[in-house]
Amino acid sequence: MMGFGERVLRYMVAGLGTSFCYTLAVVAFVHTSFSAVAAAMLSFVLVQPIGLALHGTITYPGSLRTSAHLPRIGARFVLTNAVGFGIASGGMALTTSVWHASYLLGIALTWLLIPMANFLIYLIWVFRQPVPDAVHGAASPSRPS
């Protein structure tokens, strides 16, 4: 069983990998004539499969092992990342259009807010796995260990 501290450390490693890919994509798109908001939106969508793979193997090992769980996990992952998409695109719009600041501040805002929101969502809902019920022998959902 994995303790909370180890899970947080693993989440940070996977999140840094995902965030690094997102940052590279945003910078590349901005430097190829995309607006900062369009770059943030496109980058966020393109990086999600990387995030699923990293978190599914590093933060929540074993959660992606069985193909039977993939549709359930995938659907939850996509739905919860709608929140992240809103943070990434909304934060970039706020940063560049309202505050008239650099898109790099928008990336920093994304790095700050999305991990906090997603860790809680993933822990509670996305990577939940059925565990045997000791009394009835049936599987019931629980938070990952």
Kinemage of the C-alpha trace (Angstrom):
@kinemage 1
@onewidth
@group {chain A} dominant
@subgroup {mainchain}
@vectorlist {calphas} color= white
{ca met a 1} P 0.000 0.000 0.000
{ca met a 2} L 1.152 3.481 -0.833
{ca gly a 3} L 1.008 6.192 1.806
{ca phe a 4} L -0.299 9.691 1.190
{ca gly a 5} L 3.204 11.231 1.171
{ca glu a 6} L 4.436 8.784 -1.454
{ca arg a 7} L 1.323 9.386 -3.559
{ca val a 8} L 1.910 13.166 -3.428
{ca leu a 9} L 5.551 12.686 -4.452
{ca arg a 10} L 4.544 10.406 -7.328
{ca tyr a 11} L 1.851 12.892 -8.367
{ca met a 12} L 4.434 15.662 -8.426
{ca val a 13} L 6.772 13.627 -10.661
{ca ala a 14} L 4.002 12.724 -13.120
{ca gly a 15} L 2.581 16.239 -12.977
{ca leu a 16} L 5.949 17.828 -13.675
{ca gly a 17} L 6.337 15.620 -16.739
{ca thr a 18} L 2.889 16.547 -17.980
{ca ser a 19} L 3.364 20.240 -17.200
{ca phe a 20} L 6.725 20.317 -18.937
{ca cys a 21} L 5.166 18.860 -22.112
{ca tyr a 22} L 2.315 21.394 -21.866
{ca thr a 23} L 4.763 24.283 -21.474
{ca leu a 24} L 6.853 23.216 -24.456
{ca ala a 25} L 3.724 22.908 -26.576
{ca val a 26} L 2.367 26.340 -25.566
{ca val a 27} L 5.692 28.050 -26.255
{ca ala a 28} L 6.013 26.278 -29.618
{ca phe a 29} L 2.466 27.208 -30.673
{ca val a 30} L 2.845 30.838 -29.565
{ca his a 31} L 6.053 31.088 -31.570
{ca thr a 32} L 4.274 29.716 -34.662
{ca ser a 33} L 1.662 32.496 -34.701
{ca phe a 34} L -1.052 31.008 -32.468
{ca ser a 35} L -2.665 33.311 -29.950
{ca ala a 36} L -1.731 32.512 -26.361
{ca val a 37} L -5.272 31.324 -25.593
{ca ala a 38} L -5.429 29.087 -28.689
{ca ala a 39} L -1.966 27.735 -27.866
{ca ala a 40} L -3.056 26.935 -24.295
{ca met a 41} L -6.224 25.203 -25.471
{ca leu a 42} L -4.539 23.127 -28.173
{ca ser a 43} L -1.607 22.220 -25.933
{ca phe a 44} L -3.898 21.157 -23.117
{ca val a 45} L -5.827 18.789 -25.396
{ca leu a 46} L -2.698 17.335 -26.985
{ca val a 47} L -0.980 16.672 -23.653
{ca gln a 48} L -3.881 14.833 -21.993
{ca pro a 49} L -2.925 11.341 -23.259
{ca ile a 50} L 0.549 11.900 -21.785
{ca gly a 51} L -1.011 12.925 -18.479
{ca leu a 52} L -3.240 9.844 -18.439
{ca ala a 53} L -0.284 7.559 -19.109
{ca leu a 54} L 1.973 9.225 -16.534
{ca his a 55} L -0.582 9.403 -13.741
{ca gly a 56} L -1.941 5.949 -14.520
{ca thr a 57} L 1.501 4.381 -14.248
{ca ile a 58} L 3.342 6.579 -11.731
{ca thr a 59} L 0.765 8.153 -9.408
{ca tyr a 60} L -1.774 5.315 -9.460
{ca pro a 61} L 0.239 2.243 -10.534
{ca gly a 62} L -1.871 -0.645 -11.705
{ca ser a 63} L -4.928 1.471 -12.476
{ca leu a 64} L -4.424 1.091 -16.235
{ca arg a 65} L -3.435 -2.594 -16.205
{ca thr a 66} L -6.744 -4.110 -17.091
{ca ser a 67} L -8.411 -3.090 -20.311
{ca ala a 68} L -11.806 -3.530 -18.639
{ca his a 69} L -11.126 -0.445 -16.516
{ca leu a 70} L -9.851 1.750 -19.363
{ca pro a 71} L -13.223 2.985 -20.693
{ca arg a 72} L -14.373 3.935 -17.180
{ca ile a 73} L -11.057 5.574 -16.283
{ca gly a 74} L -10.760 7.253 -19.693
{ca ala a 75} L -14.236 8.758 -19.512
{ca arg a 76} L -13.662 10.024 -15.980
{ca phe a 77} L -10.253 11.394 -16.946
{ca val a 78} L -11.694 13.302 -19.912
{ca leu a 79} L -14.621 14.688 -17.916
{ca thr a 80} L -12.515 15.850 -15.003
{ca asn a 81} L -9.990 17.422 -17.346
{ca ala a 82} L -12.735 19.676 -18.633
{ca val a 83} L -12.080 21.541 -15.385
{ca gly a 84} L -8.388 21.722 -16.257
{ca phe a 85} L -9.212 22.903 -19.758
{ca gly a 86} L -11.270 25.721 -18.269
{ca ile a 87} L -8.434 26.661 -15.945
{ca ala a 88} L -5.829 26.578 -18.748
{ca ser a 89} L -7.833 28.518 -21.303
{ca gly a 90} L -9.560 30.842 -18.831
{ca gly a 91} L -6.342 31.531 -16.969
{ca met a 92} L -4.526 32.303 -20.207
{ca ala a 93} L -7.320 34.627 -21.349
{ca leu a 94} L -7.337 36.389 -17.986
{ca thr a 95} L -3.563 36.732 -17.996
{ca thr a 96} L -3.135 37.983 -21.554
{ca ser a 97} L -6.408 39.791 -22.301
{ca val a 98} L -7.425 41.247 -18.940
{ca trp a 99} L -4.139 41.667 -17.096
{ca his a 100} L -2.179 42.273 -20.337
{ca ala a 101} L 0.651 40.181 -18.954
{ca ser a 102} L 2.950 37.696 -20.672
{ca tyr a 103} L 1.569 34.317 -21.684
{ca leu a 104} L 4.334 32.860 -19.502
{ca leu a 105} L 2.385 34.063 -16.461
{ca gly a 106} L -0.618 32.185 -17.861
{ca ile a 107} L 1.489 29.032 -18.015
{ca ala a 108} L 2.604 29.605 -14.417
{ca leu a 109} L -1.018 30.030 -13.322
{ca thr a 110} L -1.856 26.738 -15.033
{ca trp a 111} L 1.079 25.033 -13.304
{ca leu a 112} L -0.262 26.246 -9.957
{ca leu a 113} L -4.015 25.695 -10.193
{ca ile a 114} L -4.485 22.538 -12.275
{ca pro a 115} L -2.332 20.216 -10.148
{ca met a 116} L -4.181 21.180 -6.988
{ca ala a 117} L -7.600 20.627 -8.552
{ca asn a 118} L -6.673 17.456 -10.416
{ca phe a 119} L -4.936 15.722 -7.520
{ca leu a 120} L -8.106 15.875 -5.483
{ca ile a 121} L -10.326 14.870 -8.383
{ca tyr a 122} L -8.049 11.956 -9.392
{ca leu a 123} L -7.744 10.726 -5.818
{ca ile a 124} L -11.478 10.808 -5.167
{ca trp a 125} L -12.948 9.838 -8.520
{ca val a 126} L -10.756 9.065 -11.558
{ca phe a 127} L -8.477 6.263 -10.412
{ca arg a 128} L -10.826 4.624 -7.929
{ca gln a 129} L -10.613 0.863 -8.155
{ca pro a 130} L -13.015 -1.772 -6.964
{ca val a 131} L -11.833 -3.593 -3.860
{ca pro a 132} L -13.342 -6.813 -2.551
{ca asp a 133} L -15.988 -6.354 0.103
{ca ala a 134} L -14.903 -8.615 2.974
{ca val a 135} L -18.470 -9.357 4.031
{ca his a 136} L -20.199 -10.077 0.710
{ca gly a 137} L -17.262 -10.886 -1.560
{ca ala a 138} L -18.479 -8.238 -4.008
{ca ala a 139} L -16.392 -5.444 -5.414
{ca ser a 140} L -17.060 -1.949 -4.165
{ca pro a 141} L -15.341 1.247 -5.282
{ca ser a 142} L -12.764 2.779 -3.028
{ca arg a 143} L -10.062 5.389 -3.158
{ca pro a 144} L -6.682 4.163 -4.343
{ca ser a 145} L -4.250 3.265 -1.608
